[in-house]
Amino acid sequence: MLGLAITIEHVETEKEFDPPIGYVKPRFDLFAEDISHRVIVDIQHARTTDHYDRFLYYHCVALLEQISSSANYRPDLKVFTVVVLTSGDRHRTPISVTDFDPHDLVGRPLGEIPHKIIYLCPKYVSKDTPQPYREWLEAINDTLDEEVDESMYHRAEIQKLFATIQSDHISPEERARMIEEYHQEELQEVAVEEGKRTIAFALLQQGVAVEVIAKATGLSVGGA
């Protein structure tokens, strides 16, 4: 995902900084670290309206925690936050990136700040999604929709992912919650559509013109 060779030396789950940084104490689902990079992975099960701001805050906390004095504001470790939105996102894009490096007015990066936040939405992966993102997103997606064809994947890391799941390193309760949240958006969309049709039917019963109903509900004239 990052295009970096990373050797993970330290992993914490439910990571918190003590003492807290700032007024809100964040907790990282998974916090992984090596000697030259810091990688933070947060699996976001339930979509929230503020998740872009939320993980920007988390990311900044991981940076600020490294600054011990005003003599040097450059953190010793690079910080990459990878957020996996298992229940989707309103923008419906498989990959989005918050890049902190300054750019000039024509978009050329200055190469001064390496830190990034990467948001992944596995359910929107498609043939247009570039590698290596696509194979990873497809693998995550398959583990959530319970339709895994392991023969499609050739990367050793992904095969290890499937082996880890099969060996019950992920609890049945955790897996059930992830799958439930994965399907949450589809259920919400169905509920909204049914609600619109109920309203449209009630308006038709009151003699409201079909064109007015269609405009008010967003349904097609045929659908209304």
C-alpha positions in Angstrom: 0.0 0.0 0.0 2.8 2.4 0.9 5.4 1.4 -1.6 7.9 0.9 1.2 9.8 -2.1 2.5 8.7 -2.3 6.1 9.9 -4.7 8.8 7.4 -4.7 11.7 9.2 -4.9 15.0 6.5 -3.9 17.4 2.7 -4.2 17.3 0.1 -3.1 19.8 -3.6 -3.5 19.7 -6.0 -1.0 21.4 -3.0 1.4 21.5 -3.3 4.5 23.7 -0.7 7.2 24.5 -0.1 7.8 28.2 -0.1 10.6 29.1 -2.8 11.6 26.5 -1.9 14.0 23.7 -4.5 16.8 23.5 -8.0 16.9 25.0 -9.3 13.7 23.5 -7.6 10.3 24.1 -7.7 8.3 20.8 -7.3 4.6 20.7 -5.8 2.9 17.7 -7.1 -0.6 16.8 -3.7 -1.7 15.6 -0.4 0.2 16.0 2.6 -1.3 14.1 6.1 0.1 14.2 9.6 -0.5 12.8 12.9 1.4 13.3 12.4 3.8 10.4 8.7 4.0 9.8 5.6 4.1 12.0 2.5 2.5 10.5 -0.9 2.9 12.1 -3.7 0.7 10.9 -7.2 1.4 12.1 -10.0 -0.9 11.1 -13.2 1.2 11.1 -16.2 -1.1 11.5 -19.0 1.4 11.9 -19.0 4.4 9.5 -19.2 7.8 11.2 -20.0 11.2 9.8 -16.7 12.6 11.0 -14.2 9.8 10.1 -12.0 12.0 7.9 -11.6 14.5 10.7 -11.4 11.7 13.3 -8.4 10.0 11.7 -6.7 13.2 10.8 -6.7 13.9 14.6 -5.4 10.4 15.3 -2.7 10.8 12.7 -1.6 14.2 14.2 -1.5 12.7 17.7 0.9 10.0 16.5 3.1 12.8 15.1 2.9 15.1 18.2 3.7 12.2 20.5 7.2 12.2 19.0 8.0 15.9 19.6 9.6 16.3 23.0 11.0 19.9 22.6 10.9 22.9 20.4 14.5 22.4 19.3 13.3 20.2 16.4 9.8 19.8 15.1 10.7 17.0 12.7 9.5 13.6 14.1 12.1 10.8 14.1 9.7 8.4 12.6 7.5 8.8 9.5 3.8 8.2 10.2 1.4 6.5 7.8 -2.2 5.9 8.9 -4.1 3.3 7.0 -7.9 3.4 7.6 -10.0 0.5 6.3 -13.7 1.5 6.1 -15.3 -1.9 6.0 -18.9 -0.4 5.8 -18.1 1.9 2.9 -18.2 5.6 2.4 -20.5 8.1 0.7 -17.8 9.0 -1.9 -17.7 5.4 -3.1 -14.1 5.5 -4.0 -11.8 2.5 -3.2 -8.7 4.6 -2.3 -8.3 8.2 -1.1 -5.2 9.9 0.3 -4.4 12.8 2.5 -0.9 13.8 1.5 0.8 16.3 3.9 3.7 17.2 1.5 3.6 20.8 0.3 3.0 21.3 -3.4 3.8 24.3 -5.7 1.0 26.0 -7.7 1.3 23.5 -10.6 1.1 20.5 -8.2 4.7 19.5 -7.9 5.5 18.0 -4.5 8.5 19.5 -2.5 9.4 16.2 -0.9 9.6 17.7 2.6 6.9 15.8 4.5 6.4 12.1 4.0 3.4 11.5 6.3 0.1 10.3 4.8 -3.3 9.0 5.6 -4.7 6.4 3.3 -8.4 5.5 3.3 -9.4 2.1 1.8 -13.0 1.1 1.0 -12.7 -2.6 -0.1 -16.3 -2.8 -1.3 -15.7 -0.3 -4.1 -12.7 -2.1 -5.6 -12.9 -2.6 -9.4 -10.7 -3.5 -12.4 -9.8 0.1 -12.7 -8.2 0.1 -9.2 -4.4 0.0 -9.6 -2.1 -2.6 -8.3 -1.0 -3.3 -5.6 -4.1 -1.8 -4.1 -6.5 -3.9 -6.1 -5.3 -7.4 -5.0 -5.3 -6.3 -1.3 -8.7 -4.7 -1.5 -10.2 -7.7 -3.3 -8.7 -10.0 -0.6 -10.2 -7.9 2.2 -13.5 -7.7 0.4 -13.6 -11.5 -0.1 -13.0 -12.1 3.6 -16.0 -9.9 4.4 -18.5 -11.1 1.8 -17.6 -14.8 2.6 -16.9 -15.7 -1.0 -13.1 -16.4 -1.0 -11.4 -18.0 -4.0 -7.9 -18.3 -2.7 -6.6 -19.5 -6.1 -7.0 -15.9 -7.5 -4.3 -14.6 -5.1 -0.6 -15.1 -5.6 1.0 -12.8 -3.1 2.5 -14.6 -0.1 1.3 -11.9 2.2 -2.3 -12.4 1.1 -2.1 -16.2 1.5 -0.8 -15.6 5.0 -3.8 -13.4 5.6 -6.2 -16.2 4.7 -4.3 -18.7 6.8 -4.5 -16.4 9.8 -8.2 -16.1 9.5 -8.7 -19.8 9.0 -6.6 -20.5 12.1 -9.0 -18.4 14.2 -6.7 -15.6 15.1 -9.7 -13.5 14.4 -12.5 -14.3 16.9 -15.9 -15.4 15.5 -17.5 -12.4 17.3 -15.1 -10.0 15.7 -15.6 -11.5 12.3 -19.4 -11.5 12.6 -19.3 -7.8 13.5 -17.1 -6.9 10.5 -19.4 -8.8 8.1 -22.5 -7.2 9.6 -21.0 -3.7 9.2 -19.9 -4.6 5.7 -23.5 -5.1 4.7 -24.8 -2.2 6.6 -24.8 0.3 3.7 -26.8 -2.0 1.4 -29.4 -2.5 4.1 -29.6 1.3 4.7 -30.0 1.9 0.9 -32.8 -0.6 0.7 -34.6 1.0 3.7 -34.3 4.4 2.1 -35.7 3.2 -1.2 -38.6 1.4 0.5 -39.4 4.6 2.4 -39.5 6.7 -0.7 -41.9 4.2 -2.3 -44.1 4.2 0.7 -44.3 8.0 0.6 -44.9 8.0 -3.2 -47.8 5.6 -2.8 -49.4 7.7 0.0 -49.1 10.9 -2.2 -50.6 9.0 -5.2 -53.6 8.1 -2.9 -54.0 11.8 -2.2 -54.1 12.6 -5.9 -50.7 14.3 -6.1 -49.4 14.4 -9.7 -46.9 11.7 -10.6 -44.4 14.3 -11.8 -44.5 16.2 -8.5 -44.0 12.9 -6.6 -41.0 12.0 -8.7 -39.4 15.3 -8.2 -40.0 15.2 -4.4 -38.7 11.7 -3.9 -36.1 11.3 -6.6 -37.9 8.3 -8.0 -38.4 7.9 -11.7 -41.8 8.5 -13.1 -42.1 4.7 -13.7 -40.9 4.0 -10.2 -43.3 6.5 -8.7 
